[in-house]
Amino acid sequence: MLGLTYLARHWTAAEVNKAFAPSAATVNAVREWLVSTGIDHRRITVSDNRGWIAFDATVEEAEDLLGAQYHEYGHSDEDKYTLGCDS
């Protein structure tokens, strides 16, 4: 268990990243899942701290991947639109 002295000091960004980053196995499992659904591995990026995995996808790919249907909704009195989805 961590001592109080250790917890009372400020952590560096590297220490925070090390303490909270997902394991390499977890990141690889997510990558493999994305690739298995048709997302090309070259479209997948992982942040330096492994806290974010990003990829480019078409709306159709996102719908298939997430089991959702996306729609664009417009406000009747304004020229504003927002996205929403049905799951």
Rosetta constraint file for C-alpha pairs under 8 A:
AtomPair CA 2 CA 6 HARMONIC 6.45 0.50
AtomPair CA 2 CA 7 HARMONIC 6.96 0.50
AtomPair CA 3 CA 7 HARMONIC 6.51 0.50
AtomPair CA 4 CA 8 HARMONIC 5.95 0.50
AtomPair CA 5 CA 9 HARMONIC 6.75 0.50
AtomPair CA 11 CA 15 HARMONIC 5.75 0.50
AtomPair CA 11 CA 16 HARMONIC 6.29 0.50
AtomPair CA 12 CA 16 HARMONIC 6.39 0.50
AtomPair CA 13 CA 17 HARMONIC 6.14 0.50
AtomPair CA 14 CA 18 HARMONIC 6.08 0.50
AtomPair CA 15 CA 19 HARMONIC 6.08 0.50
AtomPair CA 16 CA 20 HARMONIC 6.14 0.50
AtomPair CA 17 CA 21 HARMONIC 5.37 0.50
AtomPair CA 17 CA 49 HARMONIC 5.53 0.50
AtomPair CA 18 CA 49 HARMONIC 7.84 0.50
AtomPair CA 21 CA 49 HARMONIC 6.26 0.50
AtomPair CA 21 CA 50 HARMONIC 5.78 0.50
AtomPair CA 21 CA 51 HARMONIC 5.83 0.50
AtomPair CA 22 CA 26 HARMONIC 6.11 0.50
AtomPair CA 22 CA 27 HARMONIC 6.73 0.50
AtomPair CA 22 CA 50 HARMONIC 6.49 0.50
AtomPair CA 22 CA 51 HARMONIC 6.87 0.50
AtomPair CA 23 CA 27 HARMONIC 6.47 0.50
AtomPair CA 24 CA 28 HARMONIC 6.05 0.50
AtomPair CA 25 CA 29 HARMONIC 6.05 0.50
AtomPair CA 26 CA 30 HARMONIC 6.36 0.50
AtomPair CA 27 CA 31 HARMONIC 6.24 0.50
AtomPair CA 27 CA 50 HARMONIC 7.29 0.50
AtomPair CA 27 CA 53 HARMONIC 7.96 0.50
AtomPair CA 28 CA 32 HARMONIC 6.01 0.50
AtomPair CA 29 CA 33 HARMONIC 6.13 0.50
AtomPair CA 30 CA 34 HARMONIC 6.20 0.50
AtomPair CA 31 CA 35 HARMONIC 6.20 0.50
AtomPair CA 31 CA 41 HARMONIC 7.51 0.50
AtomPair CA 31 CA 44 HARMONIC 7.41 0.50
AtomPair CA 32 CA 36 HARMONIC 6.02 0.50
AtomPair CA 33 CA 37 HARMONIC 6.42 0.50
AtomPair CA 34 CA 38 HARMONIC 6.70 0.50
AtomPair CA 34 CA 39 HARMONIC 5.47 0.50
AtomPair CA 34 CA 40 HARMONIC 7.99 0.50
AtomPair CA 35 CA 39 HARMONIC 4.73 0.50
AtomPair CA 35 CA 40 HARMONIC 5.78 0.50
AtomPair CA 35 CA 41 HARMONIC 6.01 0.50
AtomPair CA 37 CA 65 HARMONIC 6.80 0.50
AtomPair CA 39 CA 43 HARMONIC 6.93 0.50
AtomPair CA 39 CA 44 HARMONIC 7.74 0.50
AtomPair CA 39 CA 55 HARMONIC 7.94 0.50
AtomPair CA 39 CA 57 HARMONIC 7.42 0.50
AtomPair CA 40 CA 44 HARMONIC 7.23 0.50
AtomPair CA 43 CA 55 HARMONIC 5.25 0.50
AtomPair CA 43 CA 56 HARMONIC 5.82 0.50
AtomPair CA 44 CA 53 HARMONIC 7.02 0.50
AtomPair CA 44 CA 54 HARMONIC 5.73 0.50
AtomPair CA 44 CA 55 HARMONIC 4.42 0.50
AtomPair CA 44 CA 56 HARMONIC 7.24 0.50
AtomPair CA 45 CA 53 HARMONIC 5.78 0.50
AtomPair CA 45 CA 54 HARMONIC 5.26 0.50
AtomPair CA 45 CA 55 HARMONIC 6.22 0.50
AtomPair CA 46 CA 50 HARMONIC 5.77 0.50
AtomPair CA 46 CA 51 HARMONIC 7.70 0.50
AtomPair CA 46 CA 52 HARMONIC 5.83 0.50
AtomPair CA 46 CA 53 HARMONIC 4.52 0.50
AtomPair CA 46 CA 54 HARMONIC 6.34 0.50
AtomPair CA 47 CA 51 HARMONIC 6.28 0.50
AtomPair CA 47 CA 52 HARMONIC 5.34 0.50
AtomPair CA 47 CA 53 HARMONIC 6.46 0.50
AtomPair CA 57 CA 61 HARMONIC 5.75 0.50
AtomPair CA 57 CA 62 HARMONIC 6.13 0.50
AtomPair CA 58 CA 62 HARMONIC 6.25 0.50
AtomPair CA 59 CA 63 HARMONIC 6.07 0.50
AtomPair CA 59 CA 70 HARMONIC 7.42 0.50
AtomPair CA 60 CA 64 HARMONIC 6.21 0.50
AtomPair CA 61 CA 65 HARMONIC 5.97 0.50
AtomPair CA 62 CA 66 HARMONIC 5.94 0.50
AtomPair CA 62 CA 68 HARMONIC 7.75 0.50
AtomPair CA 63 CA 67 HARMONIC 5.45 0.50
AtomPair CA 63 CA 68 HARMONIC 4.75 0.50
AtomPair CA 63 CA 69 HARMONIC 5.44 0.50
AtomPair CA 63 CA 70 HARMONIC 6.88 0.50
AtomPair CA 64 CA 68 HARMONIC 6.91 0.50
AtomPair CA 67 CA 87 HARMONIC 6.20 0.50
AtomPair CA 68 CA 85 HARMONIC 6.20 0.50
AtomPair CA 68 CA 86 HARMONIC 5.47 0.50
AtomPair CA 68 CA 87 HARMONIC 4.29 0.50
AtomPair CA 69 CA 85 HARMONIC 5.26 0.50
AtomPair CA 69 CA 86 HARMONIC 5.16 0.50
AtomPair CA 69 CA 87 HARMONIC 6.45 0.50
AtomPair CA 70 CA 83 HARMONIC 6.92 0.50
AtomPair CA 70 CA 84 HARMONIC 5.69 0.50
AtomPair CA 70 CA 85 HARMONIC 4.18 0.50
AtomPair CA 70 CA 86 HARMONIC 6.53 0.50
AtomPair CA 71 CA 83 HARMONIC 5.76 0.50
AtomPair CA 71 CA 84 HARMONIC 5.40 0.50
AtomPair CA 71 CA 85 HARMONIC 5.85 0.50
AtomPair CA 72 CA 81 HARMONIC 6.46 0.50
AtomPair CA 72 CA 82 HARMONIC 5.72 0.50
AtomPair CA 72 CA 83 HARMONIC 4.66 0.50
AtomPair CA 72 CA 84 HARMONIC 6.43 0.50
AtomPair CA 73 CA 81 HARMONIC 5.41 0.50
AtomPair CA 73 CA 82 HARMONIC 5.32 0.50
AtomPair CA 73 CA 83 HARMONIC 6.12 0.50
AtomPair CA 73 CA 84 HARMONIC 7.22 0.50
AtomPair CA 74 CA 78 HARMONIC 7.78 0.50
AtomPair CA 74 CA 79 HARMONIC 7.11 0.50
AtomPair CA 74 CA 80 HARMONIC 5.79 0.50
AtomPair CA 74 CA 81 HARMONIC 4.37 0.50
AtomPair CA 74 CA 82 HARMONIC 6.57 0.50
AtomPair CA 75 CA 79 HARMONIC 6.66 0.50
AtomPair CA 75 CA 80 HARMONIC 5.83 0.50
AtomPair CA 75 CA 81 HARMONIC 6.45 0.50
